[in-house]
């Protein structure tokens, strides 16, 4: 599987689209807003540029894309006003893999631009946008051209499925039953990818520039912890159930692995320190209940009862491209019907949460 060619969130605005099934991601963006605001204020108080270049890496599509851009622009505008500075012009770069639904972004950009102009008033500077298709595990921008970089729920995706994990049979990700060599292979791939990411961004950022990254992760030091692996274990249960009923070949499941790694804060910190180009300002962990996928923060009985439906739609919007490319489209609807039932059952009995690692750094 070539991740760069296959992975993308579900396009459009249909029932299974990422745009309509990304409330978990939106909640994470809301929770981490104070960290981004502080990073932007710190930059504006210590540096000034007539043109501010911002990159959102792994931008996907839908309302979340513009939510982040709007928030950053508003914070810069407000801070410059307080400091007595002229508001800068904004150059916004939206990056994702080539399969991303950039068309939806560009179609909605004019209305967003009009909205932000009305909100900011007459002193609002020009705002330009450009799409940048490509993997962030490589160079994307010119040397010393970026002032602020943001990424949320992008960096847990690896550049490739780790090598040497053919013995991870019956699993589709790291699990409690995975051999130690599988866990080590996943960890090594993350270390390699994140190191490359940091090196590339260090070359693209100006001195004093800020970067805020939020990664689906874990608090535990155990890479096979349920904090990070449980959702994929439940999807593996649905796949193996279909194997037992001869709806999917066993070899198909045994040869499929999710190209993702959910790091701990310590692992993220270590890689940043090893690369050496950034100073860490903040490193925090947040939690989001699975039931937020339904749009309700209170996990009452109604949300739990419907939880399997909404969580299944959330995961389908994210993972469908990978699953369809390996197993074919014919099994997708049935797979997620079973997955919905399994998830709903577990949510009714257990406390289920996503863990997020957020790091804010300054370019030295």
PyMOL commands that set and color helices and strands:
alter all, ss='L'
color gray80, all
select helices_A, chain A and resi 3-6+23-31+33-46+63-83+102-120+180-204+226-244+250-254+265-275+290-294+301-327+329-349
alter helices_A, ss='H'
color red, helices_A
select strands_A, chain A and resi 51-57+89-96+127-133+146-152+205-217+278-289+353-363
alter strands_A, ss='S'
color yellow, strands_A
deselect
rebuild
show_as cartoon
